Amino acid sequence: MKGIGFRKKISEGIFDLFYIWKGELKTILKDQAILTFLVVLPIMYPLLYAFIYTNEVVREVPAVVVDKSNTPNSRKYIQLVNATPDVNIIAHCTDIPHAQKVLKERGAYGIIYIPEDFNKNLSTGKTTQITLFCDMSGLLYYKALVMANTAVSLDFNKDIRMKLSKSTTNRQAEISASPIKYEDVKLYNPTNGFASFLIPAVLILIIQQTLLLGIGTAAGTAREKHRFKDLIPVNKHYDGTLRIVFGKGLAYFMVYILLALYVVCVVPKIFTLPQIGAAGNLILFIVPYLAACIFFAMTCSAAIRNRETSMLIFVFTSIPLLFISGISWPGAAVPEFWKYVSYIFPSTFGINGYVRLSSMGASLNEVAFEYKALWIQTGVYFTSTCFVYRHQILIARKHIIQEYKSAKQRRATDKEL
Amino acid sequence: MTKNYQIGLGATIRREFKRLYSRPLYLFCMIIAPLFCTFFFTTLMADGLPSKLPIGAVDLDHSSTSRNLLRNLDAFQQVDIIQQFNSVQEAKNAMQRNEIYGFFYIPEDFASNAQSQRQPTLSFYTNDAFLIAGSLLFKNMKTMGEMASGSATLSVLLAKGLTKEQVQAVIMPISIDSRPLNNPWLNYSVYLSNTILPGILSLMVLMITVFSIGSELKENSSRQWLRTGNKSIFTALLGKLIPQTVIWLLVGGFILVYMYGYLSYPCNSGILPMFLAMTCLILASQGLAIFIYGVAPILRLALSAVSLWGVLSFSISGFSFPIMAMDPTLQVATDLFPLRHYFLIYVNSALNGYSIGYAWTNYAALLIFMLLPLLVLRRLKKVLIYFKHID
């Protein structure tokens, strides 16, 4: 007897699951707001961001020169700095106050100051110093100015050493000028570019944030539409927790797996971001990430009362979440407390895992920690979603029973009269 | 119908305070979220500059020279050699596991090659997928490479009989003394929080302004709101915005006092010009929000538009990635974002201490944002009277 009942319950559950799944898909496609968050935004936003950062690096940062030395040597130095791709010398000023005025008027971001005794010191075998004043409104300006000047001064130094070494052959001069060579290898972001570093993180974050917005909006809308302002409708198909959670989750997953593939595989190709990871690994990784995000968003959505409130609550979180993920501010420098807080969000593991898989060509083995963490999150947020929905079903049921009772009472009093 | 409404500006203000008080959402968006972010960003980057970034070393030389080199590198504030690897591949794998941000490679027979003038090559690998960490390491490792080369020259020249002073001049005839103006510590929190925090506040102002107007329509209370405002759209709007503005000013003022007072971030203009700038940012954001709602009086649409505006501000204001490196069309578009102007005012005043005169165009731009609602007042009144809320 019990066996048949159980089997019937299962088949009924599966039937309801697909009923709910179909309903949710319809909601996504018919509701403009939800469609915007769940489809349009994930398609357009990555393109917009990639467009903003498309140039990767800052070139030709404007700078002014105060050349007190005014000798062939100092002019050669300035020429070499100007020839670097990083710096563009826009003016020569007679003194510092003049140069400062250009900075104040936002004409330039740095002053290269060459002292009067520059040439004298060089020719008498003493050290000399070039001072570089940098406007700190943007660190990339500073970086460009320092890099260009350092590179030119090192070359200059090497030339001087070669001349001083009094060697007989060029090769010997070269060796005594720099007895040890060194080379720098920039891994995984050869242009040292801004887009290559930031966009992959933004792409992953967008998936989580649009899910939060979309599912939140769906929940808020459901509450506004339903009698008693409950999340769960009065409908016999919405009778079990598992069928609701699975039905809705499946609908989101199906829409998002396609979008996720577009976001993590196609967008980097369009903008030629470094991507050396295997596509298979990316897909294997994105599955638990999506699942974790969906259940996380479903849990959070229970707090949303209105159609519009998810925007007010979730939009601003993108900024802290990007920083806490350890991409821009290095993870090793994130304080202990915030590190643990960051474990709450799927985006932390998603971003860290994806960047290493995609940009750095790691295998799943190297991102095992993130991969496992995402599956654990999937489990935890699935459970929490079930609890939340169970609770919501009970509330909805209570409202129905109350309504039924009061209706009955009304009828009874009507009869008495 | 039975209730007699009080009308006028005062009554509208009282009405708005009641509305703000009645929904926890306002408390969250207007006070909790901005203050949380203030606390978050300033504690996240409390160190200013990341220190002790974990790196590795691949030492195939195993000589006293190579060990000495690594010890010197480890002494740098910003790096911490946490592990030795036997090969480049091993080190790369550790990088992929996120254990290290870079590593130093010393080839076989390094010391003996250097001594016999065969010019060996040191290599350093940085992970630039993490741009900040990669750049910092690059700087340290480059200095280290230069020092290694210099010390080898030093021993040769000393052997040739030059004095120490002469040797110094040979190794580094020209040195660069870089002076980062007004942020000599290269403090990232100074650099980022100063714009991110006002940016988050501005985002919240944009959204709440739109939401508070749009929800009147949604709750069918817009006519009653207008009646309370003596049927003048001007009074009604003013009455609605004054209570919000007071709260925003308090929160914005707190952020400034916290940054420039408590955390002593550079504020070379004194704090008063920054109060003025913050006030202008808040009012400009409110102006922009009303304008957008006036143009598209559908709550959901206007909210989407302002949140897009607010979020894009962070990229397009150019405080992390400079405007000059963006597409020319974007460079023009930056003027449409209040945060861009606030950022330039901040750089001009608090960071560099230049006179306000140099930033007058930015103040003028913010003023234009404040005046934008005038263009849509009439339309807005019509909307409030005749329009129905659209989902």
Interface residues (C-beta under 8 A of the other chain):
Chain A: Q32 A33 T36 L48 Y49 F51 I52 Y53 T54 N55 E56 V57 V58 R59 E60 V61 Y77 L103 K104 E105 R106 N121 L122 G125 K126 T127 T128 Q129 I130 T131 L132 F133 C134 D135 M136 S137 G138 L139 L140 Y141 Y142 K143 L145 V146 N149 T150 S153 L154 F156 N157 I160 R161 L164 E174 I175 S176 A177 S178 P179 I180 K181 Y182 E183 D184 V185 K186 L187 Y188 N189 P190 N192 F194 S196 F197 L198 P200 T221 P274 R307 E308 T309 M311 L312 I313 V315 F316 S318 I319 P320 F323 I324 G326 I327 S328 W329 P330 G331 A332 A333 V334 P335 F337 W338 N352 V355 R356 S359 M360 G361 A362 S363 E366 V367 F369
Chain B: L25 F28 C29 A33 C37 F40 F41 T43 L44 M45 A46 D47 P50 S51 K52 L53 P54 K92 N93 M95 Q96 R97 N98 Y101 A114 Q117 R118 Q119 P120 T121 L122 S123 F124 Y125 T126 N127 D128 A129 F130 L131 I132 A133 G134 S135 F138 M141 K142 G145 E146 A148 S149 A152 T153 V156 E165 Q166 Q168 A169 V170 I171 M172 P173 I174 S175 I176 D177 S178 R179 P180 L181 N182 N183 L186 Y188 Y191 I196 G199 I200 L203 M204 M207 I208 F211 G214 S215 L299 R300 L303 S304 S307 G310 V311 L312 F314 S315 I316 G318 F319 S320 F321 P322 M324 A325 M326 D327 L330 F343 L344 V347 N348 L351 N352 Y354 Y358 D391
